[in-house]
Amino acid sequence: MEQFIIFLVMFVTIIGPSSVIAAIGYASIRALGRNPSAAGKILQAMIIALVFAQAIAVIALLVLFQLFGRG
């Protein structure tokens, strides 16, 4: 049962940031299609959002390993 919980939590920690990254990519492409001259501002906001999404994923995995780590 513990292995299933670990698998479920790892699945959520992977799917969550992945869906955020997909949504950011979709929104940025739509924004660039509407206003190509704002590429610099869109890129900057996209990079910041990607960094935060990856940070959340890393923190979630660290918490997971701390809670379920064997040792």
N, C-alpha and C positions, 0 to 999 in steps of 0.2 A: 504493500500500500504506500509505503514511503517513496518508493521509486516512481510510482504513478504521480504523486504530488510533486516530486522534483521535476518530472517530465512536463507536467502541466504548467508549473511556474516558469520553467525555461521556455516553453512554447509561448506563453504570454509575454515574457520579456523579449522575445525575438519578434513576435508578430506586432506588438505595440509600436515600437520605433520604426519597424518596416512600413507599417501603414502610414505613419506620420511622414516618413521620407517620400512615400508615393504621393501623398496628398500635397506635399510641398512642391514636388516636381510638377505635378499636374497644374497647380495654381500658378507656378512661375511661368510655365509654357503659355498658359492662357493670358497671363499678364503681359508677357512679351509679345504675344500676338496682337494684343490691343494697343500697346504703346511701346514700340521698339526703342524709342529714344530714352526710355527710363531703364535701360538694361543695367546700368551701374547700381542704381538703388535697389532694383529687384534682386540682383546677384548678391549684394551685401546682406539684405534681409534673409535671403534663402540660405546663405552660409551660416548666419547666426542661428537660424532655426534648426539647421542640420546639426550644428554643434550641440545645441541643447538636447535634441532627440538622441544623439549618440551618448551624451553624458548620462541621460536617464537610463539608457540601456546598460551602460557600464556599471552604474551604481546599483541597478537592479540585480545584475549578475553577481556583483560583489556581495550584496546582501544575501542572495541565494546561496553562494558558496560559504558564507559565514554561518548561515543557519543550518545548512545540511552537510557541511564539510565533515569529513571523517578524520579524526586525528587526535 
